[in-house]
Amino acid sequence: MKILIADKFPKHWVEVLKEKGHEIILNPALDENTLPEAQKTEQAEIIIVRSTKVNASAIDAAPSLKLVIRAGAGYDTIDINHAKTKGVAVCNCPGTNSIAVAELAMGLILSLDRRIPDNIIDLKAGKWNKTEYSKAKGLYGRTLGIIGLGHIGREVAKRAQAFGLKIIAFDPFVKESPLAQMVSDVYDLAKKADIITIHVPNTAGTKHFYDEKFFEAMKPGAYFINTSRGGLVKEDALIKACAEKGIRAALDVYEKEPKADAKEFVDPVTSAVNIYGTHHIGASTEQAQDAVAEVAVQIVQELADKGTFLHQVNK
Ligand SMILES: NC(=O)c1ccc[n+]([C@@H]2O[C@H](COP(=O)([O-])OP(=O)(O)OC[C@H]3O[C@@H](n4cnc5c(N)ncnc54)[C@H](O)[C@@H]3O)[C@@H](O)[C@H]2O)c1
């Protein structure tokens, strides 16, 4: 099959696809604006993307298109409904990068509690401030609230158990779990938790859900971690809560996130007081990228061998 890969993809798995007889067009420089033209030229049957957005124009660019593979978990970067109307399947690679994101979430929790980034910046600047940095609360016995107990939320819960955290969780589709005590109301969770981490999909229904009302419900001085999607959080409300209520936040994702190859990102949320940020690196470990690529190749083979779609999200 002819496959256009419009993002970075591990070399080993590109070779595997070629060995299986597929024609590969690898163009990691493509973006939302240039993908439609490239697809018009290439007439690929399959498009594989990581962060490159696939809009209606890319889907309409060639009648040959059968499948778009999102090499990752979230698929809010792909116009899945338009794809459905055009008979194009969209498949994702669920669960493959959950451990990587959970590891980052744990790192961010520890960073917030011990203010590790500030510690390091001060030390590098030649400052010794043991008195200030000895003020950490500690994690053991505190309450972690996990919102969204899916693939990533569950991996976070397993790791948090090892730290002796008490785990509560809210997920409208999970009534019971051996990993956490479920609560039935998200604001109830916000009131009880010392640390909140969100692992939910970004949909029309969840956009800006984490707003003034939510931060108002949180305990003063509690921690808030978002490694899911920027659009879930009303960033000005978070900035205010961090400045006025002593909430401390760590974000891996942002509402106005720059493109993967951008060199600059200046935004009020990245420089705000009490907010740490990373560069949307949740899934970016070699282990995770390898696991994602393996599943992407399985999806290709399932279509090539059986004509069926594995992990289709727009049935
Ligand atoms: N930072 C990164 O690099 C990175 C990498 C991978 C995934 N993600 C993001 O992480 C998020 C979670 O991914 P996942 O693989 O765990 O997804 P998942 O589908 O396995 O789990 C999501 C869970 O959220 C629950 N949910 C749905 N709506 C909810 C709501 N309104 N409130 C609470 N829970 C709700 C679902 O029932 C499900 O259990 C997604 O937004 C994904 O895009 C980020």
The ligand as an ORCA input file, in Angstrom:
! r2SCAN-3c Opt
* xyz 0 1
  N       1.201     14.798     26.962
  C       1.242     13.913     25.990
  O       2.207     13.840     25.241
  C       0.114     12.945     25.818
  C       0.375     11.670     25.299
  C      -0.658     10.741     25.200
  C      -1.957     11.103     25.548
  N      -2.198     12.378     26.004
  C      -3.564     12.768     26.376
  O      -3.909     12.113     27.595
  C      -5.334     12.029     27.692
  C      -5.729     10.648     28.231
  O      -5.241      9.645     27.371
  P      -5.557      8.085     27.661
  O      -4.705      7.322     26.716
  O      -5.498      7.800     29.103
  O      -7.063      8.028     27.175
  P      -8.146      6.905     27.555
  O      -9.212      7.041     26.515
  O      -7.531      5.604     27.788
  O      -8.725      7.425     28.958
  C      -9.481      8.575     29.081
  C     -10.424      8.367     30.256
  O     -11.113      9.591     30.483
  C     -12.454      9.248     30.836
  N     -13.282     10.421     30.613
  C     -13.936     10.791     29.488
  N     -14.565     11.965     29.700
  C     -14.294     12.322     30.980
  C     -14.657     13.415     31.785
  N     -15.428     14.404     31.304
  N     -14.215     13.469     33.065
  C     -13.436     12.477     33.561
  N     -13.058     11.403     32.845
  C     -13.485     11.337     31.568
  C     -12.800      8.053     29.972
  O     -13.853      7.308     30.524
  C     -11.483      7.285     30.005
  O     -11.476      6.329     31.070
  C      -5.856     12.365     26.297
  O      -6.311     13.725     26.308
  C      -4.650     12.294     25.413
  O      -4.766     13.142     24.305
  C      -1.192     13.291     26.157
*
